[in-house]
Amino acid sequence: MQPAALRVVKFLGQGGFGAVLQVKVHGKTLALKRLVNTNKRSRRIWDAFAAEVMVHQLMADHPAFPNVHAVFKGPGFLYVAMDCGVASFATIGRMSLRNALFYSGQLVLALHALHKRGVVHLDIKPENLLVGADGNLLVIDFGLARKLDSQPVDPSKFPTWNSVRLARTDRFPLLWVGPQNPHKDDVVCGTLQYMCPQIHFGLAYSFGADLWALGVVMHEWITGEMPDIYEVEGRNIHAWRASPKYWYSPVDRSFFAQIFCVDDPGRFAHYQELKAHRIWQPPNRSWDWNSLEKRQHCPPFSPG
């Protein structure tokens, strides 16, 4: 793909490191992520660019992650050209419970696939979630993503981690920082309203950081409101309380209390436990996890 062949159609959005444009090339509509590459910010921009390309390469075989068609450098800019969604979830807001759980389920599966390959997204929010051309969910914007498993691990020093890794079940990877989890980081980044308490307080975190953001997104989709998160006095942690603006079923209350819990054993221990929660059971959904993962179920929104 030659950069000169790209024809800009419209501006799609602005991010911390640059802009996203809708372009056409050879009759195909793509999204072009353009990162400003100046000397003053070149290292940060390059890290974001490298993270973006790294995740797209790792997830190229997964349908929840857009295909990349070109990566190139121009005067003062770095570019990534990828598949373009038809709508942003930032413009959709509250949905019916069934629709909200359908897309939340697709997000659960996308995050689990990402985490199994060692990557934590760290900026999950509606602006970074799209409705694809087939009506299914797409995850985008990996400029803040971190690869937590880039260093070799001695299995003998982490027997629990090694046993769940070998079992290849939904208990892998380990979500939380602990003596049996070799994968953690402490870089502070993300969007404040979706940031887990560990990042907020500069503490070490692991893949579970994305679960907090998942909970915030789900709360928005189900209730139309941001969750009411308050700081527990003297404990440097946050917790959730039900908003009087929305009627929560006992199942809703149980789910949000658990996904916004930062203490063990109240929080979700692993993906198997998360997927087994009653919020996903009928009559709230008409799909099963296997068909959802294979994208065999018809999505609730029509493209466009």
BELKAVEN-V666200 format. One record per pair of residues at least 24 apart in sequence whose ideal C-beta (glycine too) atoms are under 8 Angstrom apart, sorted by sequence separation. I is the first residue (numbers start at 0). GAP is how many residues later the second one is. If there is no record, write none. Layout:
i=<I,I>
gap=<GAP,GAP>
This chain:
i=<0,5,7,16,55,120,121,148,157,182,237,253,254,113,119,156,180,214,236,253,5,55,102,118,119,176,236,250,16,17,52,109,118,176,250,251,16,51,110,118,119,176,250,48,109,117,118,152,176,226,105,106,117,175,221,16,48,105,117,150,174,228,45,106,117,173,174,175,44,148,172,173,174,192,226,91,102,148,172,30,89,147,200,36,89,147,174,88,89,147,218,37,87,88,199,217,29,36,87,89,91,145,196,35,36,88,196,27,35,36,87,88,145,196,214,217,34,63,87,88,33,34,86,87,33,34,85,86,214,33,63,64,84,85,143,213,214,32,63,84,85,143,31,32,84,85,211,31,32,61,84,88,210,211,31,32,63,82,83,30,82,29,30,61,29,30,29,30,84,29,30,58,28,58,82,84,117,24,115,115,210,22,58,81,111,114,147,17,54,57,147,207,114,207,57,21,210,54,65,197,53,117,119,196,65,122,124,195,121,122,0,121,122,124,0,2,124,123,0,2,122,63,65,62,63,64,63,64,65,5,12,63,2,121,0,119,55,119,123,54,119,121,53,121,124,128,175,51,119,120,123,51,54,119,122,123,50,51,53,124,125,175,50,114,120,124,50,51,53,123,174,175,48,50,125,174,47,50,114,174,47,113,173,174,171,110,170,110,169,170,169,170,169,110,168,169,107,163,106,34,30,103,106,103,12,103,103,99,102,99,100,98,99,96,14,16,93,94,15,92,93,94,14,88,92,93,91,93,93,92,88,111,135,133,136,107,134,135,134,133,134,107,134,107,134,130,134,133,130,132,131,130,104,100,100,104,108,104,100,101,108,100,104,108,101,97,105,96,97,104,97,101,101,102,101,102,101,98,97,98,95,94,86,85,86,85,62>
gap=<24,24,24,24,24,24,24,24,24,24,24,24,24,25,25,25,25,25,25,25,26,26,26,26,26,26,26,26,27,27,27,27,27,27,27,27,28,28,28,28,28,28,28,29,29,29,29,29,29,29,30,30,30,30,30,31,31,31,31,31,31,31,32,32,32,32,32,32,33,33,33,33,33,33,33,34,34,34,34,35,35,35,35,36,36,36,36,37,37,37,37,38,38,38,38,38,39,39,39,39,39,39,39,40,40,40,40,41,41,41,41,41,41,41,41,41,42,42,42,42,43,43,43,43,44,44,44,44,44,45,45,45,45,45,45,45,45,46,46,46,46,46,47,47,47,47,47,48,48,48,48,48,48,48,49,49,49,49,49,50,50,51,51,51,52,52,53,53,53,54,54,54,55,55,55,55,55,56,56,57,57,58,58,58,58,58,58,59,59,59,59,59,60,60,61,62,63,64,64,64,65,65,65,65,66,66,66,66,67,67,68,68,68,68,69,69,69,70,71,71,71,72,72,73,73,73,74,74,74,75,75,75,76,77,80,85,86,86,86,87,87,87,88,88,88,88,88,89,89,89,89,90,90,90,90,90,91,91,91,91,91,91,92,92,92,92,93,93,93,93,93,93,94,94,94,94,95,95,95,95,96,96,96,96,98,99,99,100,100,100,101,101,102,103,103,105,106,106,107,108,109,110,110,113,114,114,117,118,118,121,121,122,122,125,126,126,126,126,127,127,127,127,128,128,128,128,129,129,130,131,132,159,159,161,162,163,163,163,164,165,165,166,166,167,167,168,168,169,170,170,171,172,175,178,179,180,180,182,183,183,183,184,184,184,185,186,186,187,187,187,188,190,195,196,197,197,198,201,202,202,204,205,214,217,217,218,232>
